[in-house]
């Protein structure tokens, strides 16, 4: 087969953009959670909208915490559709109480085991984002806050990028 024939054969084959369809699975304790292989664009849009609704969670007071936790649970339910998402949300929002037939109202079943927000839920979220190609990055390195004439976040040793021998004028 000549180079032209090989080139022609390659060029006539359609470009294949098929993606692997293996679901994304992760474990927390005895539960294995399953996310779909692909994150549909509309789910991504809805997740972005929910993220915007969360706002700055560092300023959340105790009254707003319940709303924030429910929204985070809803976000995981979108990442993990079906029973997997329902189980994750139930574990995220649980009080972790034992069964108590004498409680008012009686609890015949124990609450689901809790998921730690900081050490389990958020790392799982970052992992899912990375799996879907939305690679979360580490913190940025400090960069100058403006003019380099005064103090900056990044020391420059007092040397300007334009320091050096002054340009010489040509006399020709």
URJO-V455083 format. One record per pair of residues at least 6 apart in sequence whose ideal C-beta (glycine too) atoms are under 7 Angstrom apart, sorted by the first residue. I is the first residue (numbers start at 1). J is the second residue. Records with the same first field share a line. If there is no record, write none. Layout:
I=J / J
//
This chain:
19=37 / 38
20=37
21=37
22=37
23=34 / 35 / 36 / 37
24=35 / 37 / 128 / 131
25=32 / 33 / 34
26=33 / 124 / 127
28=115 / 120 / 124
29=113
31=87
33=80 / 84 / 88
34=80 / 84
35=79 / 80 / 128
36=81
39=132
43=78
46=78
47=75 / 78
50=71 / 74 / 75
53=71
54=68 / 71
57=68
60=68
69=92 / 93
70=93
72=92
73=89 / 92 / 93
76=85 / 88 / 89 / 92
77=85 / 86 / 89
79=85 / 128
80=88
90=112
91=112 / 113 / 114 / 115
92=115 / 121
94=111 / 112 / 114
95=111
96=111 / 113 / 114
97=107 / 110 / 111
98=110
99=107 / 108 / 109 / 110
100=106 / 107
101=108
115=121
126=136
129=136
130=136
142=153 / 154
143=153 / 154
144=152 / 153 / 154
145=152 / 153
148=156
//
